[in-house]
Amino acid sequence: MDKNSYIGVFDSGIGGLTVAKEIMENLPNENIVYFGDTAHVPYGSRSKRQITQYVLSDVKFLSRFEIKAVVIACNTADSVAREAVEEAYPQLPVFGVVAPASRMAAEKSKNGRIGVIATKATVASKAYDRAIAAIAPEAVVLSKACPLLVPLVENGRFQPGDPVTQMVIREYLEPLVQDGIDTLILGCTHYPLLMDIIRECYPDLQLISSSEAAADTLRKSLEKDDMLSDNEGGQHRFFVSDDAAGVEDVARLFMRRELNSSIEQVTVE
């Protein structure tokens, strides 16, 4: 496998660009191909069978490129369909967001009470509960599905001081805080954009970004396997399955910078 091959990254939409952004910043010489399945977003409210079908189609598209690893930049997909990806592509290193964030949360928590906010499907899968239990069996995990946060982020309502988003965050998080959590996993790739406003509401919480944790784990694995690219700067390509023109402005919000190439629309099987 060529160390200068692409790293494939995918999500149900464009939220996974927060993961791609972290990879680009941590590994600036890596070639990255990103796919957002915007024709079927969101995955979080769909059945396990349907999510798995979409995920395998996503990876099949990415495999058209020469990829040396795939990153499931979607908490729902990682929670529900990672095993299906590993079974279908046994020679391809598969990285997710759940295990890295769980490991980081277990290390950071002082009192062993860890909150998780995520989509309905991620919470129902109990993937974070299992991952944290494997690392810290004594830890208590308190999870909350937060369906209103994704549309708020996609509408740009994540700036500190936004009264509507503050109200929604307090509605979701107050029960977890009252139950004594000291660490909170942002278990959806949209949620890192809410870190500042969450800190504004709950300054004492230790926040864990699944995007940052995933990028860090990928970097360490590539270093260990001597698979870091020796390019002088990486190439980045972006694809979606629907409405490429309509998502470009939102994509810039997620990346917090201009994209170095346009977003292309493709049809996946």
C-alpha positions in Angstrom: 0.0 0.0 0.0 1.4 3.4 -1.0 1.9 5.8 1.9 1.0 8.7 -0.4 -2.5 7.3 -1.2 -5.6 9.1 0.0 -7.2 8.9 3.4 -10.9 8.4 2.7 -13.3 10.2 5.1 -17.1 10.0 5.0 -20.1 11.1 6.9 -23.9 11.2 6.3 -23.6 14.8 5.4 -21.0 17.6 5.9 -20.6 17.4 9.6 -17.7 15.0 9.1 -15.8 18.0 7.7 -14.9 18.8 11.3 -13.0 15.5 11.3 -11.4 16.2 7.9 -10.4 19.7 9.2 -8.6 18.1 12.2 -6.8 15.6 10.0 -5.7 18.4 7.6 -4.4 20.4 10.5 -2.6 17.5 12.2 -1.4 15.8 9.0 -0.9 18.6 6.4 0.9 16.4 3.9 -1.8 13.8 3.6 -4.1 13.4 0.6 -7.7 13.4 1.7 -10.9 12.5 -0.2 -14.1 13.4 1.6 -17.6 12.1 0.8 -20.8 13.4 2.3 -23.9 11.4 1.7 -26.2 14.5 1.6 -28.8 12.6 -0.4 -29.6 10.5 2.7 -28.7 12.8 5.6 -29.4 12.4 8.4 -28.5 8.8 9.3 -29.3 9.3 13.0 -33.0 8.7 12.7 -32.8 5.6 10.4 -32.8 1.9 11.0 -29.7 -0.1 11.5 -30.2 -2.0 8.2 -30.7 1.2 6.3 -27.6 2.9 7.9 -25.5 -0.1 7.1 -26.6 -0.1 3.5 -25.7 3.6 3.1 -22.3 3.2 4.8 -21.2 0.3 2.6 -22.2 2.4 -0.4 -20.1 5.3 1.0 -17.0 3.2 1.4 -17.5 1.6 -2.0 -17.4 5.1 -3.5 -14.3 6.0 -1.6 -12.6 2.8 -2.7 -12.7 4.1 -6.3 -9.7 6.1 -5.2 -6.5 4.5 -4.0 -7.0 4.8 -0.3 -4.7 3.7 2.5 -7.3 4.1 5.3 -10.9 5.0 5.8 -12.2 7.2 8.6 -15.9 6.9 9.6 -16.4 10.5 10.5 -20.0 9.9 11.6 -20.8 8.8 15.1 -24.0 7.1 14.0 -22.3 5.2 11.2 -19.4 4.2 13.5 -21.8 3.1 16.2 -24.0 1.0 13.9 -22.0 -0.2 10.9 -18.3 -0.2 11.6 -18.2 -4.0 11.9 -19.9 -4.3 8.5 -17.2 -2.1 6.9 -14.4 -4.1 8.5 -15.9 -7.4 7.3 -16.4 -6.1 3.7 -12.9 -4.5 3.5 -10.6 -6.7 5.6 -7.4 -5.3 4.2 -8.4 -1.6 4.7 -7.5 0.1 8.1 -10.8 1.5 9.5 -10.8 4.3 11.9 -13.8 5.7 13.7 -14.8 8.4 16.2 -16.4 6.4 19.1 -13.4 4.5 20.4 -10.9 7.5 20.4 -13.4 9.8 22.1 -14.2 7.2 24.7 -10.6 6.6 25.5 -9.9 10.3 25.9 -13.0 10.8 28.1 -12.0 7.9 30.3 -8.5 9.4 30.7 -9.8 12.9 31.4 -12.7 12.3 33.8 -11.9 12.8 37.5 -15.0 11.3 39.0 -15.8 8.6 36.3 -19.2 10.2 35.4 -19.2 10.8 31.7 -21.9 12.4 29.6 -22.5 11.7 25.9 -24.6 13.9 23.6 -25.3 12.4 20.2 -28.0 11.4 17.7 -30.9 9.1 18.6 -29.3 6.2 16.7 -25.9 6.7 18.4 -27.5 6.8 21.8 -29.7 3.7 21.1 -26.7 1.7 19.9 -24.9 2.1 23.3 -21.6 2.2 21.4 -20.1 4.7 23.8 -21.4 2.8 26.8 -19.6 -0.4 25.6 -16.4 1.5 24.5 -16.0 3.3 27.8 -16.9 0.2 29.8 -14.1 -1.7 28.1 -11.6 1.0 29.1 -13.0 2.0 32.5 -15.5 -0.6 33.8 -16.3 1.5 36.9 -17.3 4.6 34.9 -20.9 5.7 34.7 -22.1 6.9 31.3 -25.1 9.2 30.9 -26.3 9.7 27.3 -28.7 12.2 25.8 -30.1 12.4 22.2 -30.1 16.0 21.1 -32.0 16.3 17.8 -32.2 20.1 17.8 -28.5 20.7 17.8 -27.6 19.7 14.2 -30.1 22.1 12.5 -28.9 24.9 14.8 -25.3 24.3 13.8 -26.2 24.0 10.1 -28.0 27.4 10.3 -24.9 29.0 11.8 -26.4 29.3 15.3 -23.2 28.3 17.2 -21.7 31.6 18.2 -21.3 32.3 21.9 -24.1 34.4 23.3 -26.8 33.0 20.9 -29.9 32.9 23.3 -31.7 30.2 21.3 -28.8 27.8 21.2 -28.0 28.5 24.9 -31.5 27.6 25.9 -31.5 24.4 23.9 -28.1 23.4 25.3 -29.2 24.0 28.9 -32.4 22.0 28.2 -30.3 19.0 27.1 -27.3 19.2 29.4 -28.8 20.4 32.7 -30.1 16.9 33.7 -26.6 15.4 32.9 -24.9 18.1 34.9 -27.3 17.6 37.8 -26.4 13.9 37.7 -22.8 14.8 38.3 -20.9 14.5 35.0 -17.5 16.2 34.9 -16.7 15.2 31.3 -18.9 15.5 28.2 -18.3 13.7 24.9 -19.6 15.6 21.9 -20.7 12.5 20.1 -21.7 14.1 16.7 -19.4 15.7 14.2 -21.5 18.8 14.2 -21.0 19.4 17.9 -17.4 20.6 18.0 -18.7 23.9 16.5 -20.7 24.2 19.8 -17.7 23.9 22.1 -17.5 27.7 22.8 -21.1 28.1 23.6 -21.2 24.9 25.7 -18.2 26.2 27.7 -20.1 29.5 28.1 -23.0 27.6 29.7 -21.0 25.0 31.6 -17.4 26.3 32.1 -16.4 23.5 34.5 -17.2 20.6 32.1 -14.3 18.8 30.4 -15.3 18.7 26.7 -14.2 15.8 24.4 -14.4 16.4 20.7 -14.8 13.1 18.8 -13.3 14.9 15.8 -10.1 15.8 17.6 -9.8 12.4 19.2 -10.3 10.6 15.8 -7.6 12.7 14.1 -5.1 12.1 16.9 -5.7 8.3 16.8 -5.3 8.3 13.0 -2.0 10.2 13.2 -0.5 7.9 15.9 -1.5 4.8 13.9 0.0 6.1 10.6 3.2 7.1 12.5 3.4 3.6 14.1 3.0 1.8 10.8 5.4 4.2 8.9 2.5 5.2 6.6 2.7 9.0 6.9 2.8 10.7 3.5 6.1 12.2 2.4 4.2 14.7 0.1 5.0 18.4 0.3 1.4 19.4 1.1 -1.6 17.2 0.6 -4.4 17.2 -2.1 -8.0 17.5 -0.9 -11.0 16.4 -2.8 -14.7 16.8 -1.7 -17.7 15.0 -3.0 -21.4 14.9 -2.0 -24.3 12.8 -3.2 -26.8 15.8 -3.5 -26.9 19.6 -3.7 -23.2 20.4 -4.1 -23.8 24.0 -4.7 -26.1 24.3 -1.7 -23.7 22.9 0.8 -20.6 25.0 -0.1 -21.4 27.9 2.3 -22.1 25.5 5.1 -19.0 23.5 4.4 -16.9 26.7 4.9 -18.6 27.2 8.3 -17.5 23.7 9.3 -14.0 24.0 7.9 -13.6 27.6 9.2 -11.7 28.4 6.0 -12.0 28.4 2.3 -11.9 25.0 0.6 -9.0 24.5 -1.7 -11.2 22.7 -4.3 -14.8 22.8 -5.2 -17.3 20.2 -4.0 -18.4 17.8 -6.7 -21.7 16.0 -6.8 -21.7 12.3 -7.6 -24.1 9.4 -7.8 -23.3 6.4 -5.5 -24.7 2.9 -5.9 
